[in-house]
């Protein structure tokens, strides 16, 4: 077992390093993960033999849960709401149109069987949220007319529709479906997935708002369980688990809950790990030696999908909404294929449905072409179309965005001998750029005005500009032992180094802001700002 853990850890480290390198080179990160998987695979340098499609399908399906959940959780609804109708049209009707047009092309031009053609269109009909999010973030593409939000919401929500089309086509090709079955499947997938998603989301929000977790971090474990629950319940009764997980992500990510930003960062890490897992595993599963046999058909489908099917679907749906031509061209070109398409291709491989063509390697090669060609050129295309707007910030469309306010808060206790006691705020001369923003009096919160008088035992909360040059701040700790020469000395007498100043004293779980007359006691921990960052021993 240790050897597998060692290999796994090495692969993750290499993936992380590839992430850094690919960002500098301008190559989409997920492409690097796929290439790494192929290097380790049967046709690569390390010759790791892996052909268990069923195992890969199960692992990748689980990983997709978290990718779908985070697609919703990381999307800021206030930014996405104005373009929600456009995005939802693209993620539903647009997926169906793309699948249908691609299927017709495969049937009439590539001479595939009719049902297999429609299956091929269904598998590759959705765009990839992970790739789109990665490019928008890493390249900081500040796009005009809420285009980034359109792409984020569409790519995050269209996998469920593609999944539904794929499962329906597989059922028909396996001889298990009729018209009634198809109608019920569509109803069950959409209705059960939506309703259960909303119920689970509301229940999760209620718990997060009213339940106090015993240990910090358990809220992340709870949300992780909610994401899995959101998928499992509808999937067991014929609903669309991915749709449910996405809805739960949207609701939780935009609800007023504690520690939401830390949750976004947690799931950003989890999703990144899932992306590494999926793309590396898919690369491991692929046989590059077979690409030559699917090269022509894959290139043909990619070209048709990129320059015909996707643009036709986008222009048909967005033209009535008065989107500009340039915006529609960019949205069309940014329809990247990704992990979900390959996972759905694995579903085809392990299903009972017979296909004449090697669907997995065809779709795999399409995704490679899409990520490497379109993914690399999206920033260039955005510039050529003059769709960059430096007055907006694409990071605002994600839930982990915070305003850079450069403000910090200070707590000040009004004691019996404090010079501000019994004075109105307008009578006090504050340091420049300092303001009292809140008073805590007998556990009651007061928003002060100039006439507000400070009373004994009040806690005043002040705001001031934050110091941003963190490289100049080096905090070190010094514990005062029984034989320390500074024990029972005043702070004014403490001078081990002229480049140090004591900013805080920790004493028996109490925090003391020292003055010159403050006496240093045994077991005190002095927190100092020091230009000398070496460990202090006194």
HUKAHU-V795549 format. One line per field, one symbol per residue. phi: phi as a letter, one per 30 degrees, with the letter a starting at -180 (. if undefined). A space follows every 10 residues. Layout:
phi->???
This chain:
phi->.ddddddddd dddddddded dddddiceed dddddddddd deccdchddb bddddddddd ddddeddded edddcddddd edcddddded dcdddddddd ddddddddcc hddedddddd dddcdcccde ddedddddch ddcdhhddde ddddddccde dddddddddd ddddicbbdd dddddddded ddddddeddd dddddedddc ccddbdjddd dddedddddd ddddddcjdc dddddddddd dddcddbdhd dddddddddd dddddedddd ddddddcedc dddceddddd ddddddcbdd edddddcced didddddddd ddddddcaee ddddddeddc ddddbdcdee dddedddedd ddddedceed dddddhcdbd dcbddddcdc dbdddhbbcb cbcccdcddd eicdddcccd eeibbdcabc bhiccbcdbd ddcdceidcc cccaeddcdd dccbdbcbcd cdcddcdicd edcdbdadcb bdcabcbhic cbcdbdddcd cdidcdcbcb dccddcbb
